[in-house]
Amino acid sequence: MDETPHLRQAAMVYPLHLKGITRSFKEGHGRLQVLKGADLTLYPGQIVALVAPSGAGKSTLLHIAGLLERPDSGEVFIGGTPCGKANDAERTRIRRNDIGFVYQFHHLLPEFSALENVAMPQLIRGLERKEALERSSQLLGYMRLQERMDHRPAELSGGEQQRVAIARAVANAPKVLLADEPTGNLDPKTATYVFDALVALVRASGLAALFATHNMELAERMDRCITLEDGHVVEIER
Ligand SMILES: Nc1ncnc2c1ncn2[C@@H]1O[C@H](COP(=O)(O)OP(=O)(O)OP(=O)(O)O)[C@@H](O)[C@H]1O
């Protein structure tokens, strides 16, 4: 691995740092090389849009950054911790404590209330129930859902469900928030509302966020826009 002092510093300081990520998949008799040495650094408090055509590798990059998949080569640093050599248990711990995920579909637990859904990751992490519920209630208030806390997901609108999912994603105060089309299944007005709530939360908590989106209007409101070109991360100048 390239270990210039600059990179060592970046790896120590930044919420997310990807260095030389490669990933290929089996395709017919050959391999499809999706990522060919992708580099990316996210700064604290920064919201970055990842905009690229379908099939360019956005989800692959997010899965690798979120420690859901391992790259073929390269290194993922979360809050300065190199994760390549970490075993599965350590990766699960880092994922649980330091990474928040928001998906296009919320994956809330249907039999639990909004409040319990947000409390769940904190309880799994070992927080006292009272403390977890208090913090969850605060986060839901932040997402303007104080009136909806006791509702189950089926009793909430799509935009409300997604705001619960966002509150849950940041419940453990992660270093980085990763989102794959977080507003993709919402109508434009609701998408903007949910996005605004998300931005407010990211700004307030100072974490870094990386969002894959096809919504150019939302992407342009983020701090930085990046794309994937031929397996590399490229900044979109604005
Ligand atoms: N597990 C896998 N096995 C084989 N091929 C895969 C696998 N995962 C992804 N691919 C292929 O890798 C390429 C990139 O996929 P990826 O899902 O990362 O793209 P994407 O940019 O997120 O696309 P979309 O915007 O359509 O979600 C695609 O050609 C896809 O078919």
The ligand as an SDF file (V2000), in Angstrom:
LIG
                    3D

 31 33  0  0  0  0  0  0  0  0999 V2000
  -22.7340   -9.9020   -7.0510 N   0  0  0  0  0  0  0  0  0  0  0  0
  -22.5570   -9.6080   -8.3420 C   0  0  0  0  0  0  0  0  0  0  0  0
  -22.2710  -10.5810   -9.2300 N   0  0  0  0  0  0  0  0  0  0  0  0
  -22.0620  -10.2890  -10.5380 C   0  0  0  0  0  0  0  0  0  0  0  0
  -22.1180   -9.0380  -11.0570 N   0  0  0  0  0  0  0  0  0  0  0  0
  -22.4020   -8.0230  -10.2040 C   0  0  0  0  0  0  0  0  0  0  0  0
  -22.6390   -8.2570   -8.8180 C   0  0  0  0  0  0  0  0  0  0  0  0
  -22.8860   -7.0610   -8.2260 N   0  0  0  0  0  0  0  0  0  0  0  0
  -22.8290   -6.1420   -9.2060 C   0  0  0  0  0  0  0  0  0  0  0  0
  -22.5270   -6.7200  -10.3910 N   0  0  0  0  0  0  0  0  0  0  0  0
  -22.3580   -6.0220  -11.6810 C   0  0  0  0  0  0  0  0  0  0  0  0
  -21.4490   -4.9440  -11.4690 O   0  0  0  0  0  0  0  0  0  0  0  0
  -21.8680   -3.7790  -12.1860 C   0  0  0  0  0  0  0  0  0  0  0  0
  -22.0490   -2.6310  -11.2050 C   0  0  0  0  0  0  0  0  0  0  0  0
  -23.1760   -2.9040  -10.3720 O   0  0  0  0  0  0  0  0  0  0  0  0
  -23.7150   -1.8610   -9.2810 P   0  0  0  0  0  0  0  0  0  0  0  0
  -24.9330   -2.4640   -8.6930 O   0  0  0  0  0  0  0  0  0  0  0  0
  -22.5980   -1.5050   -8.3870 O   0  0  0  0  0  0  0  0  0  0  0  0
  -24.0880   -0.6140  -10.2120 O   0  0  0  0  0  0  0  0  0  0  0  0
  -24.8940    0.7090   -9.8660 P   0  0  0  0  0  0  0  0  0  0  0  0
  -24.0770    1.8420  -10.3900 O   0  0  0  0  0  0  0  0  0  0  0  0
  -25.2240    0.7310   -8.4090 O   0  0  0  0  0  0  0  0  0  0  0  0
  -26.2080    0.5250  -10.7400 O   0  0  0  0  0  0  0  0  0  0  0  0
  -27.7300    1.0200  -10.4590 P   0  0  0  0  0  0  0  0  0  0  0  0
  -27.7180    2.5130  -10.5850 O   0  0  0  0  0  0  0  0  0  0  0  0
  -28.4770    0.3720  -11.5730 O   0  0  0  0  0  0  0  0  0  0  0  0
  -28.1320    0.5220   -9.1070 O   0  0  0  0  0  0  0  0  0  0  0  0
  -23.1360   -4.1740  -12.9190 C   0  0  0  0  0  0  0  0  0  0  0  0
  -22.8020   -4.5140  -14.2490 O   0  0  0  0  0  0  0  0  0  0  0  0
  -23.6440   -5.3720  -12.1560 C   0  0  0  0  0  0  0  0  0  0  0  0
  -24.3640   -6.2510  -12.9960 O   0  0  0  0  0  0  0  0  0  0  0  0
  1  2  1  0
  2  3  1  0
  2  7  2  0
  3  4  2  0
  4  5  1  0
  5  6  2  0
  6  7  1  0
  6 10  1  0
  7  8  1  0
  8  9  2  0
  9 10  1  0
 10 11  1  0
 11 12  1  0
 11 30  1  0
 12 13  1  0
 13 14  1  0
 13 28  1  0
 14 15  1  0
 15 16  1  0
 16 17  2  0
 16 18  1  0
 16 19  1  0
 19 20  1  0
 20 21  2  0
 20 22  1  0
 20 23  1  0
 23 24  1  0
 24 25  2  0
 24 26  1  0
 24 27  1  0
 28 29  1  0
 28 30  1  0
 30 31  1  0
M  END
$$$$
